[in-house]
């Protein structure tokens, strides 16, 4: 029985070996087929590569050249990038500084706006307060305007009085000079009378040429102006007042001007009085300079009212 089992075991091993040999033969055959196919494809690939090698070599050289150019461009682009990066950093710094400045300005303007708002509120309050006292202020303004007008009239009166006083002073000075000259002439006349004898007679007008220059103003205060000076005889003047104003023949009137400066000019005697105007002749003491009268000069009966 044991022998039978051993024979059976040998048959099984033999079958396995046969199967293994078959599989090995198949594998070897497959390897041979693959080897043949590979060898055939390798030659075709070798011939194809050998044919494509010049083209690939040319492409390689072109690629190497282009790669070198691209590397140069890349370096240039990197440098530009670094510069742009630096510029952007600088711009960012400047922008930060500008932002800080704008923030400071905004803060300052906000503070100023608050101050202006306070001022505006105060102004509105003042305006409301002023509105409540508007009537009183108008009355005060009216009173002040009236006071200003009164002061202006008073100043005008003072100026007129000052001009009159100045003219009076000038007249007094000139009259004083005239009196001194007449005193001198009177002394000379007395000496002449003593030489001629007390009973020598003679014409007083011839001995005293200025005897007719007696002051004889109109009874009332009269104010007029020189309207025209005679072209042939500058001592004759046409005056804007006449008998209707109280001016008569033989009256004397004082002549002066205020522009461009106050100046006393002398005295005129009325030689021809008519109702609305008169003709006067300038009275010039002997030896005195004759003043030049002109239209617009003032002619008053006396310098003080």
TORPA-864178 format. One line per 8 residues: their letters; for each residue y, z, x of C-alpha. Coordinates in steps of 0.02 Angstrom, whole numbers, plus 50000, padded with zeros to 5 digits. Layout:
<atoms>
A	Y/Z/X | ... $
</atoms>
This chain:
<atoms>
XXXXXXXX	50000/50000/50000 | 50112/50040/50143 | 50075/49869/50217 | 50119/49786/50058 | 50285/49875/50055 | 50320/49823/50236 | 50288/49640/50195 | 50402/49650/50049 $
XXXXXXXX	50537/49728/50158 | 50521/49589/50286 | 50540/49457/50152 | 50703/49536/50096 | 50773/49539/50274 | 50721/49359/50298 | 50810/49309/50141 | 50967/49399/50199 $
XXXXXXXX	50958/49314/50368 | 50935/49144/50286 | 51087/49176/50177 | 51187/49233/50328 | 51138/49077/50425 | 51190/48969/50280 | 51356/49058/50266 | 51383/49043/50453 $
XXXXXXXX	51344/48858/50447 | 51467/48836/50305 | 51602/48933/50398 | 51571/48835/50557 | 51579/48673/50460 | 51739/48727/50380 | 51812/48772/50550 | 51762/48602/50616 $
XXXXXXXX	51844/48516/50468 | 52002/48620/50489 | 52004/48589/50677 | 51992/48402/50649 | 52128/48405/50520 | 52239/48513/50629 | 52214/48403/50779 | 52257/48250/50674 $
XXXXXXXX	52414/48330/50599 | 52471/48397/50769 | 52474/48223/50844 | 52570/48153/50699 | 52692/48299/50709 | 52706/48275/50898 | 52745/48091/50876 | 52872/48132/50740 $
XXXXXXXX	52955/48267/50846 | 52959/48152/50997 | 53046/48021/50890 | 53170/48149/50818 | 53207/48236/50984 | 53352/48122/51041 | 53435/48142/50872 | 53409/48330/50876 $
XXXXXXXX	53473/48337/51055 | 53631/48243/51004 | 53652/48358/50853 | 53625/48508/50967 | 53763/48452/51085 | 53879/48421/50938 | 53832/48589/50865 | 53864/48676/51032 $
XXXXXXXX	54035/48590/51046 | 54079/48632/50867 | 54018/48809/50893 | 54132/48829/51044 | 54279/48764/50941 | 54232/48879/50799 | 54223/49027/50919 | 54397/48983/50982 $
XXXXXXXX	54459/48971/50804 | 54374/49136/50765 | 54461/49218/50912 | 54628/49146/50855 | 54596/49204/50678 | 54550/49376/50743 | 54713/49385/50841 | 54809/49328/50687 $
XXXXXXXX	54716/49455/50585 | 54759/49595/50706 | 54943/49539/50704 | 54946/49531/50515 | 54861/49700/50510 | 54994/49771/50627 | 55133/49690/50524 | 55059/49760/50366 $
XXXXXXXX	55053/49932/50446 | 55237/49917/50498 | 55283/49853/50325 | 55188/49996/50246 | 55284/50119/50356 | 55450/50039/50308 | 55399/50037/50126 | 55356/50222/50137 $
XXXXXXXX	55526/50258/50214 | 55613/50155/50079 | 55515/50246/49945 | 55571/50412/50019 | 55752/50352/50025 | 55742/50291/49846 | 55671/50458/49793 | 55814/50549/49879 $
XXXXXXXX	55941/50431/49799 | 55858/50453/49630 | 55866/50642/49650 | 56050/50632/49701 | 56090/50516/49556 | 56000/50630/49435 | 56102/50776/49499 | 56261/50672/49483 $
XXXXXXXX	56210/50621/49308 | 56187/50803/49263 | 56361/50842/49331 | 56435/50696/49235 | 56346/50753/49080 | 56425/50925/49099 | 56595/50844/49129 | 56569/50735/48975 $
XXXXXXXX	56525/50884/48869 | 56678/50977/48934 | 56786/50824/48900 | 56720/50810/48723 | 56755/50993/48696 | 56931/50973/48767 | 56956/50820/48657 | 56904/50917/48503 $
XXXXXXXX	57019/51058/48553 | 57162/50935/48581 | 57131/50856/48411 | 57155/51023/48328 | 57326/51043/48412 | 57381/50861/48395 | 57519/50898/48268 | 57592/51036/48377 $
XXXXXXXX	57586/50923/48529 | 57675/50784/48435 | 57813/50904/48387 | 57825/50961/48569 | 57832/50781/48628 | 57970/50741/48503 | 58068/50893/48561 | 58044/50843/48742 $
XXXXXXXX	58095/50664/48709 | 58252/50727/48622 | 58284/50843/48768 | 58259/50699/48891 | 58382/50591/48793 | 58507/50733/48789 | 58485/50758/48976 | 58508/50572/49006 $
XXXXXXXX	58669/50574/48906 | 58725/50728/49001 | 58684/50646/49169 | 58776/50491/49113 | 58926/50597/49065 | 58917/50688/49232 | 58909/50524/49326 | 59058/50456/49230 $
XXXXXXXX	59152/50618/49261 | 59103/50612/49445 | 59165/50433/49459 | 59325/50484/49370 | 59346/50633/49485 | 59314/50525/49637 | 59442/50399/49575 | 59564/50540/49539 $
XXXXXXXX	59538/50608/49715 | 59566/50434/49789 | 59720/50415/49680 | 59785/50584/49735 | 59757/50539/49917 | 59847/50374/49896 | 59985/50456/49794 | 60001/50586/49930 $
XXXXXXXX	60020/50448/50059 | 60146/50361/49946 | 60243/50523/49923 | 60244/50550/50109 | 60308/50373/50134 | 60439/50398/49996 | 60489/50564/50075 | 60515/50475/50238 $
XXXXXXXX	60616/50340/50152 | 60714/50474/50057 | 60758/50560/50219 | 60812/50392/50287 | 60914/50363/50126 | 60999/50532/50143 | 61045/50489/50319 | 61114/50320/50261 $
XXXXXXXX	61212/50405/50121 | 61285/50528/50244 | 61337/50384/50355 | 61409/50285/50208 | 61502/50434/50134 | 61473/50530/49973 | 61586/50413/49869 | 61521/50251/49938 $
XXXXXXXX	61453/50196/49767 | 61328/50052/49786 | 61178/49995/49684 | 61038/50126/49675 | 60906/49992/49652 | 60966/49909/49813 | 60970/50074/49908 | 60803/50135/49833 $
XXXXXXXX	60692/49980/49806 | 60550/50084/49729 | 60659/50169/49599 | 60585/50062/49459 | 60405/50114/49503 | 60408/50261/49381 | 60242/50315/49304 | 60249/50282/49116 $
XXXXXXXX	60073/50284/49040 | 60041/50250/48853 | 60049/50402/48739 | 59864/50389/48692 | 59713/50367/48804 | 59682/50179/48822 | 59537/50098/48914 | 59533/49912/48951 $
XXXXXXXX	59479/49785/49081 | 59557/49647/49183 | 59510/49485/49094 | 59594/49361/49211 | 59700/49358/49370 | 59840/49229/49376 | 59793/49090/49497 | 59972/49063/49559 $
XXXXXXXX	60030/49244/49563 | 59888/49366/49600 | 59998/49515/49553 | 59994/49459/49368 | 59839/49505/49268 | 59785/49484/49087 | 59723/49649/49012 | 59605/49667/48863 $
XXXXXXXX	59715/49795/48769 | 59883/49775/48682 | 60002/49851/48557 | 59861/49879/48431 | 59788/49999/48559 | 59952/50087/48597 | 60007/49984/48748 | 60190/49930/48754 $
XXXXXXXX	60306/49844/48875 | 60356/49956/49020 | 60198/50061/49013 | 60103/50089/49174 | 59912/50090/49187 | 59791/50137/49327 | 59672/50004/49397 | 59503/50045/49480 $
XXXXXXXX	59326/49978/49497 | 59157/50065/49504 | 59045/49926/49577 | 58984/49901/49709 | 59073/50065/49752 | 59207/50169/49667 | 59381/50119/49726 | 59559/50152/49664 $
XXXXXXXX	59660/49990/49667 | 59834/50043/49610 | 59950/50035/49460 | 60009/49892/49347 | 60164/49889/49235 | 60152/49801/49067 | 60277/49657/49061 | 60218/49567/48904 $
XXXXXXXX	60121/49663/48769 | 60042/49574/48622 | 59932/49649/48483 | 59763/49621/48568 | 59804/49592/48751 | 59942/49618/48877 | 60008/49548/49041 | 60032/49674/49180 $
XXXXXXXX	60109/49659/49353 | 60037/49752/49501 | 60157/49882/49571 | 60149/49882/49762 | 60254/50009/49857 | 60357/49935/50000 | 60255/49921/50159 | 60088/49952/50070 $
XXXXXXXX	59945/49826/50073 | 59920/49730/49909 | 59746/49758/49837 | 59651/49606/49772 | 59619/49628/49585 | 59479/49535/49498 | 59408/49509/49325 | 59306/49658/49267 $
XXXXXXXX	59412/49792/49351 | 59444/49945/49240 | 59621/49974/49174 | 59650/50149/49102 | 59810/50233/49046 | 59759/50380/49156 | 59606/50423/49257 | 59568/50585/49167 $
X	59548/50596/48979 $
</atoms>
